[in-house]
């Protein structure tokens, strides 16, 4: 199943259809503004956790519900991606957001 998903993601990335798990996780791993939030957590570890959560969410059908990545997470609450619709909304948010805004609590979860 992961091989099929990986193949699908690779095809989508070649077609320029928008952001995908690896692209948004890479973006966050390369944001120096997020280093302070990681506190003893390497960019490589953050990338791996990001990729795992994103890919796992894509395997679960569902609806966005009340999840809104454009709502700033100022409480520090743990936010998880529960399904494919939430993951897609989150990827779009991260793709269009600056590193400064990510560090300021937008597009949760951030890694």
C-alpha positions, 0 to 999 in steps of 0.5 A: 500500500505504501509503495502504491501511495509513494508511486501516486505521490511521485506521479502527482509531483511530476504533473505539477498538481500542487503540494504533496507530503514530501514537498511540504515536509521538506519546506518545513525542515528547511525553515530556520524559523522552526528550529526554535520550536523543535527544541532538541528535535533535529530537522531530519527527525521533524521531516520523518515525523511530518512525512509519516503523519501526512502519508498516514492521513492520506490513507484515511478517507474523511472530511475537513470538519472543523480543522482550519490550518489558516486559524492560528494555533496560539494555544500550543494545542497538539493538532493532528491530521486525521484524514485525506481532506485535512492533509490536503488542506494542510498541504495547501496551507503550508505550500502558500505560507512563509516560514515566519508565519509557520513559526507564528502558529499558522498551518498547524501542525508544524514540524 
